[in-house]
Amino acid sequence: MFIGIAGIIGAGKSTLGKSLADHLGYEAYNEPVEDNPYLDDFYADMNRWGAMMQIHLLFRRFEQHQQIVWKKEKGAVQDRTIYEDTIFARLLHEAGFINQRDYETYIGHFNVMKRFLVYPDVLIYLRVSPEVSMQRILERGRNAERGITIEYMKNLHQGYESFIEEMSNYTRVLSLDWNQYHDTEEVGQLVKEKAKENRKFLRDLN
């Protein structure tokens, strides 16, 4: 089974991803953050590096997605899916950090890539309030994240709410209130129950 974990910055995706993968005997695929060569530059000058940051993340997630799909012998838990990248790119575009030409180029790349994608069997959405996520961001103390504002997190949260509503048309979505952490075994059982749902997903991602 291919399980994706979605949620805003600081939701707790990486922690759950590792523990859930260990619990199920699956392989955990982490978000490419630590080795991202654009991250520090991006937060220092978002106008200069916004577009390249998103293009970099897009190809890295596409590469990871293909590894998951083609590695058939073991299940996978992925920390943030490629589909979520479009939320961040749109917010940067709306805020003026990615111009129209670069945004259209990014969307063009995504539209080509999505033809070769397979939706996760279950997408877990960790629903966390912007205030709780900000507290968690402060607690983990990543230098690159010091400039994140509550206003940005509120916009990101709204973007995720719309995204999850849309994704329910294409795959099984398990939404969890993650303002308080849940036991991994409980989550694993909920995932197994969700995976049994027999639904027909007829629409493609717009």
C-alpha positions in Angstrom: 0.0 0.0 0.0 1.1 3.6 -0.8 0.3 6.0 2.0 0.8 9.7 1.7 0.8 12.1 4.7 -0.3 15.6 4.1 -0.3 18.7 6.3 0.9 22.2 6.8 4.4 23.0 8.0 4.9 21.8 11.5 2.0 19.4 11.5 4.0 16.4 12.5 4.2 14.5 9.2 7.8 13.3 9.5 7.3 11.9 13.0 4.1 10.1 12.1 5.6 8.9 8.8 8.5 7.2 10.5 6.5 5.6 13.3 3.7 4.5 11.0 6.2 3.0 8.5 7.9 1.1 11.3 4.6 -0.1 12.7 3.4 -1.4 9.3 6.8 -2.7 8.2 6.8 -0.2 5.3 9.5 2.1 4.0 9.4 5.7 5.0 10.1 8.4 2.4 11.0 11.7 4.0 10.5 15.2 2.6 13.7 16.4 0.9 14.5 19.2 3.3 17.9 18.7 4.9 19.7 18.4 1.5 17.7 21.1 -0.3 20.4 23.5 -1.8 17.8 26.3 -2.2 16.2 26.3 1.2 18.4 28.9 3.0 18.6 31.2 -0.1 14.8 30.9 -0.6 14.0 32.2 2.9 16.6 34.9 2.6 15.3 36.2 -0.8 11.9 34.7 -1.8 11.6 36.9 -4.8 14.9 35.7 -6.3 14.6 32.0 -5.4 10.8 31.2 -5.2 10.4 29.8 -8.7 13.6 27.7 -8.6 12.8 26.4 -5.1 9.5 25.1 -6.4 10.9 23.6 -9.5 13.6 21.8 -7.5 11.0 20.4 -5.0 8.8 19.3 -7.9 11.5 17.2 -9.6 12.7 15.8 -6.3 9.2 14.7 -5.3 8.5 13.3 -8.8 11.7 11.3 -8.5 10.7 10.0 -5.0 7.2 9.2 -6.2 8.5 7.1 -9.0 10.7 5.2 -6.6 7.7 4.4 -4.5 5.5 3.3 -7.4 8.1 1.0 -9.0 9.4 -0.5 -5.7 6.6 -3.1 -5.5 8.0 -5.4 -2.9 7.4 -3.1 0.1 4.7 -0.6 1.1 5.5 3.1 1.4 4.7 6.0 3.7 5.5 9.3 2.1 6.0 12.5 4.1 4.3 15.2 1.9 3.2 14.2 -1.6 4.0 15.9 -4.9 0.4 17.1 -5.2 0.8 19.4 -2.2 3.6 21.3 -4.0 1.0 23.1 -6.0 -0.4 24.7 -2.8 3.0 26.3 -1.9 3.6 27.4 -5.5 0.2 29.1 -5.8 0.7 30.9 -2.5 4.1 32.2 -3.6 2.6 33.4 -6.9 -0.4 35.1 -5.2 2.1 36.8 -2.8 4.1 38.1 -5.7 7.2 36.0 -5.1 6.8 34.0 -8.3 5.8 36.0 -11.4 3.2 34.9 -13.9 5.6 33.5 -16.5 7.5 31.4 -14.0 4.3 30.2 -12.4 2.9 29.1 -15.8 6.2 27.2 -16.4 5.9 25.5 -13.1 2.3 24.5 -13.7 3.3 23.2 -17.1 5.9 21.0 -15.6 3.4 19.6 -13.1 0.7 18.9 -15.7 3.2 16.9 -17.7 4.5 15.0 -14.6 1.0 14.2 -13.3 0.4 12.0 -16.3 2.9 9.6 -14.9 1.7 9.7 -11.3 -0.3 7.2 -9.3 -2.4 8.5 -6.4 -1.7 7.1 -2.9 -4.0 4.4 -1.8 -4.7 6.4 1.3 -3.9 10.1 1.9 -3.7 11.0 5.6 -4.4 14.6 6.3 -3.1 15.9 9.6 -5.4 18.8 10.4 -3.6 21.3 12.7 -4.4 24.9 13.5 -2.0 27.6 12.3 -1.3 28.5 15.9 -0.4 25.0 17.0 1.8 24.6 13.9 3.6 27.8 14.6 4.4 26.6 18.1 5.8 23.4 16.8 7.9 25.2 14.2 9.4 27.4 17.0 10.1 24.3 19.2 12.0 22.5 16.5 14.1 25.6 15.8 15.1 25.3 12.2 17.0 28.4 11.2 15.5 28.5 7.7 12.0 28.6 9.1 12.5 31.7 11.4 10.8 34.0 8.9 7.5 32.1 8.7 4.6 34.3 9.9 1.2 33.4 11.3 -0.4 35.1 8.4 1.4 32.8 6.0 0.4 29.7 8.0 -3.2 30.8 8.0 -3.1 31.1 4.2 -1.4 27.7 3.9 -4.0 26.1 6.2 -6.8 27.4 4.0 -5.0 26.1 0.9 -4.7 22.7 2.5 -8.4 22.6 3.4 -9.3 23.3 -0.2 -6.7 20.8 -1.4 -8.0 18.0 0.8 -11.6 18.6 -0.3 -10.4 18.3 -3.9 -8.3 15.2 -3.3 -11.2 13.3 -1.9 -12.4 13.0 -5.5 -9.4 11.0 -6.5 -8.3 8.9 -3.6 -9.3 7.8 0.0 -8.6 10.7 2.4 -8.3 10.0 6.1 -8.5 13.4 8.0 -7.2 13.4 11.6 -7.3 16.2 14.2 -3.6 16.4 14.9 -3.6 19.3 17.3 -3.1 16.5 19.8 -0.9 13.5 18.6 -2.6 10.1 18.3 -1.2 6.7 18.9 0.5 5.1 15.9 -1.3 1.8 16.3 -4.7 3.7 16.2 -3.7 5.5 13.1 -2.5 2.2 11.5 -5.9 0.6 12.2 -7.8 3.6 10.8 -5.6 3.5 7.6 -6.4 -0.2 7.1 -10.1 0.5 7.5 -10.0 3.4 5.1 -8.1 1.3 2.5 -11.1 -1.1 2.4 -13.5 1.6 1.2 -14.6 0.7 -2.3 -14.9 3.9 -4.3 -14.7 4.8 -8.0 -12.5 7.8 -8.7 -13.4 8.9 -12.2 -12.0 12.4 -12.4 -8.5 13.5 -13.2 -6.6 16.1 -11.2 -7.3 19.5 -12.7 
